[in-house]
Amino acid sequence: MMSRKGFDLLRRLIPLEQGQIPMSYPAMKTVPVTDLRTRQPEIFEDLKEAPVLLTRQGHGAGVLVHPDEWNQLIEDVKAYRRQARIERARRDLDAGNAYTFEQVQAMLEADGLLP
């Protein structure tokens, strides 16, 4: 299952519309892209605490995330997808939309894919 932290981060990083700034992350700093040149060390230090929203002309342009948090987010998304596949498979089984091993074996044999 997806961790609460991973889910919260995922929700915060998905904008509602193209270019819309995600506002549900209270600790996320907002930094103009032009500040990256002069404040890079400070901005990268801030990543240890929370993602940093980059803006261009007042609109969201990107989000910087610490690599550890990014890796955790990716793992959480993978776990969420696995769980979703399992739940779909269970619903299919409950609805009778499944084949037994013997049925699959017979179909493969009929197609000449098994000896």
ZICORUR-V435063 format. One record per pair of residues at least 12 apart in sequence whose ideal C-beta (glycine too) atoms are under 7 Angstrom apart, sorted by the first residue. I is the first residue (numbers start at 1). J is the second residue. Records with the same first field share a line. If there is no record, write none. Layout:
I: J + J
This chain:
1: 79 + 83
2: 76 + 79 + 80
3: 76
6: 72 + 73 + 76
7: 76
9: 69 + 73
10: 73 + 77
11: 24
12: 24 + 25
13: 63
15: 60
19: 59 + 60
20: 60
21: 53 + 60
25: 50 + 51
27: 49 + 50
28: 50 + 51 + 52 + 53
29: 46 + 50 + 52 + 53
30: 53 + 55
31: 43 + 52 + 54
32: 55
33: 54 + 55 + 56 + 61
47: 64 + 65 + 66
48: 66
51: 63 + 64 + 65
52: 64
